[in-house]
Amino acid sequence: MAIKTRITEMLGIEHPIVQGGMMNVGTAEMASAVSNAGGLGIVTALTQPTPEALRDEIERTRSMTAKPFGVNMTIFPTVNSPDYKAYAQAIIDGGVKIVETAGTQAVREIWEMLKPHGVKILHKCTAVRHALSAEKAGCDVISIDGFECAGHPGEDDIPGLILIPAAADKVKIPLLASGGFGDGRGLVAALSLGAEGINMGTRFCATVEAPIHDNVKQAYLNNDERGSFLIFRNFKNTARVGRSDVSEEVVRRLAQPDATFADVQELVNGRAGKQLLETGDLSKGVFWAGMVQGLIHDIPTCQQLIDRIVGDAEAIIKGRLGGFMA
């Protein structure tokens, strides 16, 4: 038995499970493993140092899977912004037909580049109003990101149990539920709340194929549902990261009166995070992690993880839920 939704039909995938775009994690190895397991793998564009390198990574991914995969483009204001349009052109040149986007209003320029080439746009939102705006602009799928998520949960603090059905009540295009998903129970819950699939980031980090050090994967196992911190709230750019000595220090510094980003920059910059993932030295920086850490108890392959999620979901739908009917 397979779970078929508008997501599986639109994206041409076997299971309604999408790997989120994750900086320094969404490589060809990660994306191809998820796609080969029947989900949708995502290559993270800005993990690559140049648009030319992204073209090569797309080709490398294509050499590792014959199944659909996508590319993530996240646009946030940075000190030295990359040439986003050149990265988008690399996606077009690479023949990629599925792109996950997130970020500021500037992402609309990327949509305008991609849509004429038949690219399906999956846009991540943390609020219903933003989802409706993206739908109106022509996006094909909304990934609605609850407060539980790793990365940037927005500033409204609405958890998935409310946000997903609130979005489903108003958004007509397919929804992916994101934030807090990691097992078959979550997939069934997402479908029940009105979504047609799930997007997972943190859970895919704790897999064999994730290109990060085993020490970081062990940190996901060691942390529980309380094992994350919200940082950057002072700057209206809230981010959820894993609990560690470094993230505790970031929280301490930002709690001081008149704290600025400069006070924590050396602890949270992208170079430090990349070094942490590569070396496993948790003193080097912070790592993204969601509340779903409380549901992570092993490091399976992507195939094992997706098979388990789908199998458990089918058993719940046919067994436990069916048993409630008089």
Number of C-alpha atoms within 10 A of each C-alpha: 6 10 14 14 16 16 24 20 12 12 19 16 21 21 25 28 27 29 26 28 29 23 19 21 24 28 27 25 19 23 34 30 23 29 28 20 23 23 29 28 31 29 32 27 31 24 20 19 10 16 21 13 16 24 21 16 21 26 15 15 25 18 11 16 19 11 19 23 29 31 27 27 24 20 19 13 10 7 6 6 9 15 11 19 14 14 22 23 17 21 25 19 12 16 15 21 19 22 24 22 24 20 16 11 11 13 18 17 12 19 20 12 14 21 15 9 13 12 20 21 22 23 27 25 24 29 21 21 13 16 24 18 13 22 18 11 12 15 21 20 26 30 27 28 28 26 24 23 27 29 23 23 25 19 14 10 14 17 17 24 14 11 21 28 21 15 25 18 12 12 20 13 17 21 30 26 34 31 26 28 26 24 21 22 17 18 25 22 17 23 19 12 20 18 27 25 27 28 28 24 26 28 27 27 24 27 22 19 21 24 18 21 15 18 16 21 23 15 20 30 18 14 21 19 14 13 20 25 21 19 22 17 15 13 11 10 13 18 21 25 22 28 23 19 12 19 25 16 13 23 16 12 15 20 13 10 7 8 14 14 14 8 13 19 13 13 19 18 12 16 12 19 21 20 19 21 23 16 14 18 14 20 15 19 24 27 26 22 26 31 26 26 26 17 17 20 14 15 21 15 18 27 19 13 22 23 17 15 21 22 16 18 20 19 15 16 14 11 11 11 11 11 10 7 6 4
